Structures are given as C-alpha cells and as structure tokens.
Amino acid sequence: MTVDPLMMPGTIVDPLPFARLAFFSRRSRMSRAAAIAVIFAALAALDIATRPDLSFLVFYILPVLLASWFLGRREGVLVSVASVGVWTLDDFLTQRVYSHPAVPIWNRGGEFAFFVFLAWLAGILKTALEREVKERTEHLERDLAMARDVQTSLLPPRRLEAGLFSVAAECHQAFGVGGDVYEIQNLGADGLFVAVADVSGKGMAAALLMSSFLASLRHLLPVHAGRFDALAGELSERLRTSLETPRFVTAFLGIVEDGWLRYVNAGHNPGFLIGPGARPADVVLLHSTGTVLGLIPGAPFREERVPFPPGSLLVLYSDGLTECTNPTEEELGGERAAAVAAAASAEANAAPASVVEKLLGAAEAHAAGEPFGDDITILCVRRYVL
C-alpha cells in the first residue's frame, strides 16, 4: 500500500515555474546565494574573456531571475547592477569606441531598466503563485478536515462495555482520511461482533471505498452472522463486481460468544489471542484463513473457532502498526507488537483501552518522532472474569 506524501495535510508544493530548478528551494539561503554568485562569476569571466563583438546580454537573464525568485527582488536588482558593472568593465578593458559618449550610457541605462523590470516581474509572479498555492492548500485542508469528520462519524464509538466484554479501539489515519476501518456490534445474547479492515491505497479514494465496505458489512452481517465464510465470500464478490479498477480489502471478522471466538481472516495481519496470565511466548496467532477480499472470483474462505475463556484478550490491528518503521527503516514487527500486548494484558487484567494505549505508545517510540507513513488501527476485546 503506497504512500503519497502530497496527500499529507500541511504539505505545500513549491510554486516553481521551472520544476527542474526545484533543488534550489531545498537549499539554505546562503547556499542559494553562493550558487547564484558562482553562476554570475562564471558568466562574467566568460563574457570578458571572449571577443567584444560577441554579446552575452541574454545569458545574464538567468542569474537575475534566479536571484529575484530564490532570494528576493532586491537581490535581483543587485545582480542587475553587477551586470551593468561587468559590461562597463568589459568596455573599459577592450577600449571599445562608440560614435558618441552618450551611447554607452544610453545602452547601459536601457539594459539596467530591462533587468530591473525582469526582477520586479519575477517577484510579482512568485508572490501571486505563493498566494494561490496557499489558498489552494488551505482549501484542501478544510476539505480534508470535513472528510475526516465524516469518516470518523461513520465509525462506532471507540469504547464499549457489553456485559462480560469490554472493547476499545483507535483509528489513526496517516493523511487525515484513509482506508482503515473497525466495527463493533453488540449482538446481545448472541455475542459481540468485531472487525478490523484495511483498504488498499491511501487518501480520499481509500476512504470512499472504506465507507462502501462498512455499509456492505453492516447490511450483510445480520444475514450471515452464523456463517462467516459466507459473509466474507459475499463481501468479496460485492467488492469485485462494483469496482472497475481492481482494489482489495484485508479484513479480520470475528464474533465472541459462549466462550468461543469464531472468525475469518481474509488476508489480514494475524490477530493476537492472549489467554489469562499468558506470556509473550504463549500468544496465539490467528493467521489468515482466506485470501484478500475483492480480487478473486468465488474465493473460498474458512471459518475458524478457538476458545475465548474469561480473562482472555483479543487484539486486532492493521499493518500500519507492525510495519511502522524507525529512522533506520526497521519495522516494529509482529513479534514485538505481540510482546507489548502480552505485557500490557498481564498488568492486573488491564482494560482494553490500556492495551491500545501501550501499543500506540510502542509504535510512537519505535518511530522516534517521525510521522507514521501508514494508517494505524487497533481494536482490543477483553472478556472479564466473573
């Protein structure tokens, strides 16, 4: 699942009319000034070293424009003055003779006025472009904020107490909106349904597909609650036939009832089943029981059933947790995430919210201050002991 950095809120695109010179904008002001000075000096040396009847006037436009754009209009005017000085020096060194003493003054004055006009024009254009980019960015961020609010409103509450069960969930979209989703439904006497899914892709397209998937899941769950293999199959077919461009969803669908956990893992990260007093080595991994949703026609899915006794904890998450990287590109990994979950669960029968907090804290510590490059969703279900 790729990441598009331009979708990150607050990202400003540098308004350069010539994108190939964008490397200038990423340098310090001193470095940019030095580079422009080197270009000007090389051009001046070449101009003075060549025959006087060869004009280099047009080439001086480059350092004037670079100075005006990357340093400011005042600096552009200074380069224009320096250009006039070089031409005057060239005339003096070559002892160039004019038909009238006023001719060189007229020429230099006209050239200087033209270059000052270019510097002023470049400054005006840059200011206008920066203003337009700022307005567009602010508009985009407002739209993303509204979309984020709408997407958040589609998700169930992050905390739920349902009889013997306690549920906590967190969904952090890396770019305001995204393709991660979780679902919690209290089925009363029939049990508790939980799910975590991850839509391929990022940004607005993934968010729209997530909304459609969540609506389909809520519609089909009452029909197929007794057979999760049929539920996964129906969801997969709906995704596959409703999209022109192939997209897929990984999902973990589970229901806890009568001391058991029934689930289907459709190409998703393995869930962690942590028994009472379990050590990290005792964590049961709930691996995939079928392929991803939405790609293969008639793909088979297998429903599994495991014990879920009092004191047990179920941890579901998206790949943004385990694939979180540190500055050296090392991933957090499933083994470390399972160890954190087991240690947090063992702390006096910790509440699910505490386990979610510890896992998010582990991801943030591993990232060492770097922003997450992917959406992260974590859902924990605790069955309390009577």
N, C-alpha and C positions, 0 to 999 in steps of 0.2 A: 504494500500500500504506500504509494509515493506521497511525498510532502511537497506542496507548492508554497515556497516562502512568501510569494506575493499575496497569499490569502491571509497572512498573519495581520491582525489588527495593528495599526500604527506604522505599517510599512509604507514608506514614501519612495516613489520612483523618482530618481534624479531627472529633472527635465532638460536633458541634453539634446540639442538638435543634431548632434553628430555622436551617435552612441559609441563609435569606436574609440573616442577620446574619453570614455567614462572613467578610465583608470585615474585620470587627473582628479576627479571629485573624491576619490577614496584616499588621496594623499593629504598630508598636513598642508596648511597654508604656506609654510616655509618651503616645503618640498616643491609645491606648485610654482612658487615664485622663482626658485632656483632653476627648475626645468625651463620655464619661460625665458629666464635670463640666458641660459645656455643656448637656446634656440636663436634668440636675438643676436647674441655674440657671434655665433657661427655664421649667421646670415650676414651680419655686418662685415666680418672678416672676409667672407667670400665676395661681397659687393666691392670692397676696397681693393681686393687683390685682382679683380678682373678689369678688363678694358673699360674706360669711361663711357663708351658708346653703348654698352650693354646695360639695360635698365633692370633693376631688381625691385622696383617700386611695388609691384603686385605681391611679391613674396612677404613684404613687411605686414601685409594684412593679417597673416597668421598670428604672429606674436601679439599684435594689437587686440585681435578678437579673443585670444586665449587669456590675456591679462584682464580684459574687460569682463569676460564671463566668469572666470575662476577666482579673480582677485577683487574686481570692482571697477567701476567706471573711472575713478581717479587714477588707478594704476594703468588703465588703458590709455588715458591722456598722457601719463608719464612716458609710456612706451612710444607714443606718437611724437613727443618732444625729442626723445632719444633718437628716433628715426630721422627727424629733421637734422639733428646734430650730426649723425653719420653721413647724411648726404652732403651737408655743408663741409664736413671734413674731407670727404671724397673729392669735392670740387677743389678744395684748397691743395690737397696732395697732388692732384692731377693737373693743377693750374689751368683749369678749364676756363675758356674765354667766352663771354656772352656778348651779344650785339649791343646790349645796353646794361648799365649797372643795376637797373631795377628788375631785370629779367629773373635773376636767381631769387630775389626777394619775393617776387610775384609767384614763382614756381613753388618755393618752399612754403609760402603762406597758403596757397591753394591746397597743396598736399597735406599740410598740417590740418587745415579745416576739414578736409575729406576724412582724415583718420580720426579726428575728434568726433565727427559725425558718426563714424562706424562704432567708436567706443560707446557713445551715447545710445545708439540704436541697439547694440548688443545688451547694454544694461537694461534698457526698457523691455526688450524681449524676454530676458531672463526673469525680470520681476513679474511680468504678465504670466509666463509659464509657471513660475513657482506659485503664484496666486491660484491659477487654475488647478494645478495638481493638489494644492492644499484643500481647495473646495471639494474636489472630487474625492479625495481621501476622507474628508470629514463626512461627506455624504455616504460613502461606502461603509464607514464605521458606524454611522447611525443605522443604516440598513442591517448591518451585521448584528448590532445590539438588539434591534427589533426581532430579527430572525432567531437570535439566541433566546430571547424571552419566550417566543412562540414555541421553540423546540423544548425548552425547559418545562413549559406548561403542559406539554404532551406526556411527559414522564410522570410516573406515580410519585407520591411522597417518598422522601429519602428514608424515612423511619416508619416502621410498622410493628405494632405489638398485636399478635393474634393468638390468644390462648397460650399454649406452651411455646410458641415460636416468637422470636424477635428477629427483625430484619433491619439491616442498614445498608445503604447504597450511596455511592458518589459517582458522578459522571463529569469528568473534566474534558471539555472539547478543546483541543490544542489551538484552534483558529476561530474560536467563537461559536461556530456551528460545525457539526461533523456527523460521522456515521455510527458512533457508538450509541447503544440504547440498552436499557434494562427494563424489566417488567416485574411487578409484584401484584399478585391477586390472592386475596383471602377467599378460599373456596368454602369456608365454614367447616361443616362436619366432614367435607370431602378432602380437606387438606389445604396446603399452601402451594401456589404456583409461583415459580421464579424463573427468570430467563435473563441472559446477557447475550447480546448480538453485536456484531461488528460488520458494517457495510464496507465493501471495497471502495477505495477512493477517499477523498477529503473534501471539505468545504461544502458549498451550497448543494451541489449535486448529491453528495452522500447524505446530507441532511434530509433532502426531499425523499430519497429512497428509503431512509430510515423511517420517516413518517408513514410512508405507504406500507412498509413491512410491519410496523407496530399496529397499524389499523387492521391488517390481514390477520395478524396473530390474535388480536383481541376478538375478532369475528369468528375465527376458526376454533379457538380454544374450547368453548362450550360444546362444540360438535365432536371434537376428537380428544377430549381430556382423558378418556380411558385408553387411548392408543396413541402414544407419542410418535411412533413410527409413521402412522398415517398423518398425523399433524405435520411432521417435518416434510413428508412427501408432498402434501398439498401446498404448503408454503413454498417449497422449491418449484413446483410447477407454476404457481401463480407468478413468482418472480421471473421465471424463464420465459413465459409467454407474454408478459406485459412489457418487456423492455426490448427495444430494437438493438441497443448496444449491450453485449454481454457484460453483466455485472453479477457479483455473487455476495452472499452473506454467510458469515460463520456464526453459529448460534449454539448456545447450551440451553436446553429446555428441561426443566425439572419440576417435579411435584413431590412434596414430602407428605406422607400420610401413613397412619397406622404403624409408625416406627420404621418405615421404609422410604427410600428415595428412588423414584422412577425417573429416568432421564434419557434423553437423546443428545449426543454431542455431534453436531453437524460441522465437522472440520474446525472446531473451535479449540482454544487452548484447554488443556486438561484442568478440570476443576479440582480443588483440594478438599478431601473429606477427612476431617480431623476428629478422631474419636476422643472420648473423655480421657484426660491425662496423657494424651498422645505426645510422643517426642517427634522431632523433625523427621527422624527416620521412619516413623510409623504413619506418616501422612499417605493416604490412599489417593492415587491419581486417577481421575475419571477421564480416561482417554476418549478419543474420537470413536464414534460408533457409526459413522457415515461420512460421506463427502460434503463439501460445502453446498449451500442452498442456491439454486438458480442457474446452474450450469449444465447439468447432465439430465437429459430426458429420462423420466422413470427411475431416477437414482434411488437405490434401496437404503433404508435407514433402520438401525436396530435399536430397540428399546432395552435398556439395562435396568437392573433392580438391585440395590445394595441396602444393607441395614443402616438405619439412622436412629440409633438409640438416644435416650436422654443424655444431655451433655455434649452431644456432637455439634460440630460446626462445619458448615458448607461454605467454601469460598469460591466465588466465580469472578472472573476478571477478563478484560480484553488484552490483546497483545501489546498495547501501549505500556502496560506495567512491566512485563518481563523483558520487553525489547527496549526499555529505557536505557540510554547509554550515558556513560561518563565522558569527560573530555578526551579520554584516550580511545573512545569508540567501543568500550567494553560494555556488554549488556548486563543488566541486573540478573536476568536468567530466572527460570522457573524454580531451580533448586534453592536459590537464596530467598525468593519470594515465599516458597513453602516453609522455609525455616523461620522467617519472620512471622508468618501467620500462625505457625505452631507455637512459637514462643509467646506471642500475644494472646493466643487462646488459652494457654496454660496459666495465665495470670488471674487466679481466683475466678475461673469461669467467666472470663471477660465478656462484656457486652459486644455485640457485633460492631457497633459504632467505634469502639476502641480498636478493634482489629483493623477496620477500614482505615482509621487514622494512622495506625502503625505502618500499614503497607504504603500509604501515600507518603508518609514521612521517610520510609526507606527509599522510595523512588526519588524523592527530592534530594535526599542526602547523596544518593548514588549519582545523580545528575550534577551535583556540585554547583548549583546555582544556574546551570544552563536551562533554558526553556525546554519543555517537553516537545519532542518532534512528532508525537502521535497522541491521539485521544486516549484517555485512561478511564476505564470504568471498573469499579469494584463493587461486588454485592456479597454480603455475608448473611447467613441464616444460622441462628443458634436455637437448638432445642433444649429448653431448660429442664433441669431435674426437679421433679415434684418434691 
